[in-house]
């Protein structure tokens, strides 16, 4: 049967690549350590000079030039200094005819334009590559690239549109708007990485050749998106926090003692409280008592890009469907008669030829998706390896009293902002994975018995860039063994070099291996750039005395450190779930 080799998760690197990365990481950290003070000084000086200049001229109508020490060249250099790729930042922006400015906001907008132009060109590449490929598996992996490149373009367009819609010609950035843009740029980077993951998991010579071509082709687009993310995170975020010249709007939480981020308006609040009091727009029933007999048909009736909520009631039954909800279908709520009564079931899997990304029984990308009282299952089984029950790339999505059942890769929290409350999640290998900004609260997480000679890892977080606002947070949940579990089981393993996972205030059963966590490549300590931590957990498996000694792991956080991973703080732009009758907690 399968051994450790079966742990080739989505986009797994081999041991040689991992060791090379470790050496590069150490060298990078030394360089960063030496230059950090210099970079900070440059940025602070540039921002301060810009602010002083703006203030000193605020009462004047003069069009005089800024002080000689604050030139467009020095401003651009200071802005690019905070990025991971300062050379590409400088060269790409300085080549634009309207880069002769000292305004960091305008420089940021130019960086977005550079990233969008590069990604738009890249989006045409998958179809060209596919035309020369005969292998069906490789064709499907390239199809994934086409999908995610298109999604990345959408996220950049969304960022640009958001800024243009602001007051004073888009020059005023709110803290909430900055949080939105950070999320969408983080997702744009994740989408490009997903393309490479789909090719890497094939582990074939033909796929490796295509992978090499795409790594070369995506180098600029990835760097440009990363540059924009660093600028908005470090410089515009600094200006916002200083309230100069950007206005920071304090994050609003309503009157409940708990503080659900403000993702849902009053109508959604009422729906989450009691869907029985509101007539749904569509009813799905296998016994023909509704307008539709399939969920897919009901979803096809939803108007695209609607700003109003569309509610679908799916009556009790098992619906054998594979659903990939169009990204332009927004604000859908789907609710069932209970997570064990209304089930969406599928069995697509990697072994039978489907890329992990495309195996989901139910996949959603359109923003504002809500699911309540419904179950999602992938029945492929452990022998079929990667088989996703649910994949979400929906920004500002909520899952309440749902169940997610599978084995390897059960729940793909792929990208953007997500919140799960009182959900049941069952699986084996990396069964909660992805690179979204996600909080699981009051959930029941149950590892189950995998194939012989396999071990379980509950999470696999995929943060690739240090400025991405992503990570997995499990708070006030129950982590317990499913019946007959005997395999070695760990809380998770770092999938990428900046993986971020925090388990806090949760009850952990005795089944857990005392070391708690598992390296991605056996015997190779993960990069020191990861952030893995625990905080005030309880239960027989919560002792941290024998936990891993990784440089990137913290066995205990302070209250202030842990507060950064609460719903209120961690899920950026948290004005998308106002007071809701669903219980939740925004703080520790």
ABEGO torsion letter per residue (X at the ends): XBBAAAABBBGBBBAAAAAAAAAAAAAAAAAAAAAAAAAAAAAAAAAAAAAAAAAAAAABABABBBBAABBAAAAAAAAAAABABAAAAAAAAAABAAABBABAAAAAAAAAAAAAAAAAAAAAAAAAAAAABABAAAAAAAAAAAAAAAAAAAAAAAAAAAAAABBGGGABBBAAAAAAAAAAAAAAAAAAAAAAAAAAAAGBAAAAAAAAAAAAAAAAAAAAAAAAAAAAAAAAAAAAAAGOABBBBBBBBBABABBBBBABBAAAAAAAABAAABBBABBBBAAGABABABAAAAAAABBBGBABBBBBBBBBEBBBBBBBBBAABBGBBBBBAEAAABBBBBABBAAAGBBAAAABABBBABBGBBBBGBBBBBAAEAAAEBBBABBBABBGBBBBGBBBBBBBGABBBABEBBBBBGBBBBEBBGABBEABBBBBBGBBBBBBBBBBGBBBBABBBABABAABABEBBBBGBBBBBBBGBABBBBAEBBABAABBBBBBGBBBBAABBAAGBBBABBGBBBBAABBBBBBGBBEAAABAAABBABAABBABBBAAAAAAABAAAABBGAAABBBBABBBBABX
